[in-house]
Amino acid sequence: MNINAEVKPEARDYLVTLLAKQEVPGMAARVYVDKAGTQHAETCLAFCPPGEESPGDVRKEFDELVLYFDEVSVPYLQDMQIGVQGEGKLQCLTIKAPNAKQPAKPPKTFVLSQNCEALRVPYGNAVTLPEGASVSITQALGGSFTVNYEGNLYRLSPEVTRQLGFHSDAIMFEPPEDGQISQQQCWDSMRLVYDPEIPVNVVALGLIYKLDIDQDSHSVRVEMTLTSPGCGMGDIIAGDVKGKLLQVPHVEDAQVDIVFDPPWSYDNLEEEARLELGLI
């Protein structure tokens, strides 16, 4: 993995001097992005003693200065620039990372940098896609990827896509000042869960039948259905819904139940889904 980063000569000298003051042989610095891909992203630089870099970090040398770039943050650190401003005792570093707040866009095809746990779509059985496998992305929504490998579709979870260096559709809600769970935020969070075969979220598909919020216990309960009772991905989709709800401010517990009464039909589709599926 490569990174395009520039360190101005004066910034390099500043950092070399700063690292030398730590009196640790081989001291380097590590760059990463906190809350990458969101409007709250912050680019950070920290001391990195020898041996404390992560295995996937990207090492880059700027003459005598060594920087390690966090593997997951690399897409957000492309085209970054480190400089200095001020003079004398007022001198300080400046870090410009124009892509830190931009969701990383995955390529259409890429080679897996590690063995990846995946679920075969639509059956739901677990498999391991091998390191070095060339896959093509058919869908990248809600944090997960659906990829085509040797003619079959597989779902990569948000955890796996993060390990591969991608973030997408991150949730970053402002906590309501009244300390209550926001019904709108709950619905918005569930709109970030997608059917692994078609680019339509579960709310637009009409899969969410009921949302109950208990403000006293800070819990939510959802009843949802599936397009087919035999769908092997049902538990995975329900788990995704629960995971998104638990990211909503003030939600401490979430329960998601799958029901089939009434059965799902095309009448459940929102207009957004009908347009995406070419039904109108």
N, C-alpha and C positions, 0 to 999 in steps of 0.2 A: 504494500500500500504506500503510495506516494503522497506527499503534501507540498503544496506551493505556499511557502511562507518566506517573508522577508524580515530580516533583522538589520536595522540601520546601524552603521558602524559605531555611532555614539551610544546606541542602545546596547550593542555587543560589549563595548568597553565597560559600560555601566554595570552590566550583569556579571562580567568576568570579575570585576572588582568586588561586587557584592558577594558573589559565591566564594571568593578567596577569603573574605572576612569570616566565613563560617568555620575556617580551619579544619575542614574535612577533606582529605585527599579524594579527588575524583568527584567532588560535589557538582551536580548538574541541576537543571531546572526542568519542571514538568508543566506542560500546558494542557488545560482541559476546559470544557464548557459545562457549566452547571445549568440544568434545565434547558438543555440544547433543543433548538427547534421551536421554542416558545417565545412569546413576547417578554418573558422574564429571564431570558438567557443571560448569563454572566460569564465572560471569559476570564479564566483564573490562571495564575502562574505561581507555582510552589517549589520550595527546595526539594531536591530529589537526591538523597545520598546514594552511593553505589549499592546496588542490589534491591533498591526499593521501587524501581520502575516495574510496571506491569509487563507480563510476557508479550502482550500484543502491541505495546507502545511502539510508535514509529520514532526511531532515533535519527536526528539530523545534526550535523556539525556546522557551525559558523566560525571557521578558524578555530580558536581555542575554546569557544563556547559550545557546550553540548546541551541540546534541548530534547526532551522526550515529549511526544504528542500522544495524548490518550487515544487509543484505537477507535473507540466509539465516537469521540469528538472530532476525528479527522475530517469528515464531510463538512462540518460546521466551521472548521478552521482554515479551509482552503482560502487562499488569497489574503491571509491575515498579515498584518504588519506591526512590528514592535519598534517603537521609537522612544524618544525622550523629549521632555519639554522643561523649560525653566533652566536656571543656571545656579551653580554653586550648591548651597544647602537646600535650595528650593527645587533642585532637579529631581524629576520623577519619571518613571516609565509610562508610556502610553501604549495601549494595545487596541488595534482596530481589527475587528473580525466581522466583516460585512455579511457573512453567511450564518452567524451564530444563531440568529432568530428565525432563519428560514428552514422549513422542513426539508430534510434531505430527500432528494428525488433519486430513487433507485434506478439503475440502468435496466434496459429491457432484458439483457442477458448478462450473466456474470458467473464466475467460477467460485464455488464454495471454498472458503478459506479454512474450513474445519468440518468435521463430521457434524451433521445436523439432525436432531430429532424432528420428525415430521409426522403428519397424519395423512393417510391417503384419502383423497376426496372422491366420491362421497361416502366411502365405507367407514372411515374413522379408525382404521387399524394403524397402529404405530409402526413406523419404519425408521431406519437411519439412512439418510442420504450421505454418500461418502465425500470426504474432502477431495477437492479437485473436480467434482462433478460440475458440468456446465448446465445451468438451468436457465429457463426463460420465465420471466414474470408475466403471469396473465392477469393478476390483480394485486394491488398494494393499497389496501384500505383498512382503516381501523387499527393500524399498527402491525397487522399480520400480512404475510404474503401468501398468495397461491401461485405455485410455480409448476411448470411443466418439465418433467424429467423423463426422458426415454418414452414419451407418449402418454405418461400418466400424470394426473394432477396431485399435488401435495400441498398441505398447508403448513407454513412455518409460523410458529407463535410469535407474539411481540417480543418475548424474551430472547428467542433465537435471532430475530431480525436485529435486535439491539446488539447482540454479540457479533453480528456480521457488520455492524457499523451504521445501521440505519435507524432513524426514528421517524415516526409519522403520526399525525393526528393526535398529538399529545393533548391531554386535558389539563387546563389551567384555569379553574374557576375562582373568582373572587368570593371568599366566604361571606355570606349574608351577615350584616351587622347585628341582626336580631338573634343570631345563634340558631336559627331554624334551618331545616333542610328545605332547599328550594325544589319545588316540583318541576319547574322549567329546567333546572340544571340536571335533574334526574333524566328527563326525557332527552335532553341534549346529549347526555353521556351515552344513552342507549343508541342514539343515532350514529355513534362511532363503532357500532358492531355490525359487521356485514356478513351476508351469506358468502361462503367461500367459493361458490361457483359463479355468482352473478354480482355485479357491482351495485347492489342495492342494500341499504341498511335495514335492520330488522323492524324498525318502526315504520318505515315506508312500505315494507312488505306486509304490514298488518299482522305481524307475529306477536306483538305485545297486546295482551287482552286487558290487563289490569295492573295498576300501580297503586299500592297503599303505602302511606308514610305514617310512621308512629314517631311523633316529635318527642314524646317522653322518653322512649328507649333509644332514640337516634337510629332507628332501623327502617328498612324499606322491604317490601315484599312485592314480587312481580309474578304474575301468571302470564305465561307465553305459550305459544304453540309452534308447530313446525309445518312446513309445506307438505310434508309426508310423514306419517307415523313411523315409517321404516327408515327414516334418515339416520345414518350412522354418525352424523356430526352433531346430533341434538345436544348431547351433554357438553360438547365443546362450545357450542354457540351459547348455551345457558351459562356456562362458566365465564365466557367473555362478557356477557351482560352483567353478571355479578361483579366481575373485576372492574368494569367501568363505573358501576354504581358506587363501589367502595372508594372511588377517587373523588366523589362529590363531597364538598365540605360538609362536615357534621354527620355524615353517614358512618356509623360504627359497625353496622351489621346489615347484611343483605341476603335475602332468600329468594331464589328463583325456582319456580315450579313449572314444569312442562305439563300442559293439559291438552286434551284433544276434543273437548266439548265446549263450544261448537267446533266442528272441523274447519280447517282453513279452506278458503276459496279465493278465487281471483277478485271477488267483490271486496276483499279486505285491502286491496292495493290502494295506496295513495296515488295521486296524480303523478308525483315524481317517479314512482316505480313504473307506472303505466308508460310514461314517456321513455324511460330507460329500456324497458322491455319491448318497446315498439308496438304497444297495444292501442295507442291512440295517435 
